[in-house]
């Protein structure tokens, strides 16, 4: 739903007032934009890993090859687990339970140092 002209003007005034009142908060909020090519690439790699695992399981079951079946089951378990660990180490702040879009030395929400 599009904002009316008055609402857009009021929003711009609020943004300017926030920038003037607390430039540090404005800087932190600007750094919290998610997405970008690295995130897209990570999702593609995760999807490819899961697809490969499913194919290996299906082929291992169809062709009765235990090694192929075992490799597929191992990948099926490890790929999503590694993805969650990667996400948690990159985007999750244990101090304030906040998320931020890129590795940083400190969390933009609580300004505490992040674990390495």
N, C-alpha and C positions, 0 to 999 in steps of 0.2 A: 504494500500500500504506500503510495507516494505521500510525502508530507506536504502540507499546505505551505504557502510562502511565509506566512507568519510563524509557523512551526520551524521551518528551516532557518529563518532569521534568529529565532529564540535559541535554537540549537547552536548556531554559530557564535552567538553572544556567550552562551554557557561555556563553549569550548575555549574561547578567547579568555574568559574570566578564569577558567581553570588553569590555562597556560600561564597567565600572569600571576595567579595566586601561588601555584606550586609547580615551578618548572621541573623539579626533580621527578615528581609524579608523572608529569607529561612525558618526560624522557623514558621513564620505565614503561609506561603504557604503550609508547611507540615501539619499544623493543619486543612487545608481547604478541606481535602478529604471527599467526601460525602459517604453515604451508611452505610453498616454495619447491624448487626442484629436488633438494635432498629428501624431503618428506615423501614426495611423489615416487622417487626412486626406491626408497625403503619399502613403500607399499607394493610396488611392482616386484621387488625381490622377494618379499614375503609371499606374495601370491604365487610367484613362480616356484618357490620352494615347496609350498603346500601342494600345488598341482603336480610337481615331480613326485612328491611322496605318495599321492593318491595313485598316480600312474604306476609307480613301482609296486605298490600293494596289489593293484589290480593285475598287473602282469605276473607277479609272484604267485598269486592265487590261481590265475588262469593257466599258467605254464607249469605250476607245481615246482617252482624254484624257491627253496627256503631262504637262500641268501638274498634274493631280490625282495621277497616278502619281508624279511627281517630289516633290510635297509629302508624299505618304505615305511614300516612301522616306527623305526627309530627316527626317521625324518619327520613323520607325522607328529611325534611327541616333542621333538627338539626345536623345530622351526618356530612354532607359535610361542614356545617358552622363551627362546632367545629374543623374539620380537618384543615380548612383554618386558623382559629384562632391559633390552636396549631402550625402550620407551621410558621406563622408570628411571634409568640412569641419566637420560638426556633431558626429560621434560618434567620430572616430578620433584618438588621440594618437600622434604619430610618435615620441615619446620612449620610451614604454613599450609601444607597440602595444596599448594598452588602449582600451576603449570606455566611454563614459559617456552617460547619457540626455539631457542637455540642455546647451546652450552654457554654458560657464563660463569664468572667467578663468584657472583652473588645473585641471589634470587631477586628479581625486580619487584616482587610483592613485599617481601619482608626484609630485604637487604642483608640477609645473613649469608655467610659463605656456603656454597653448595659443596656436597661431598665430591671428592675427586673420582 
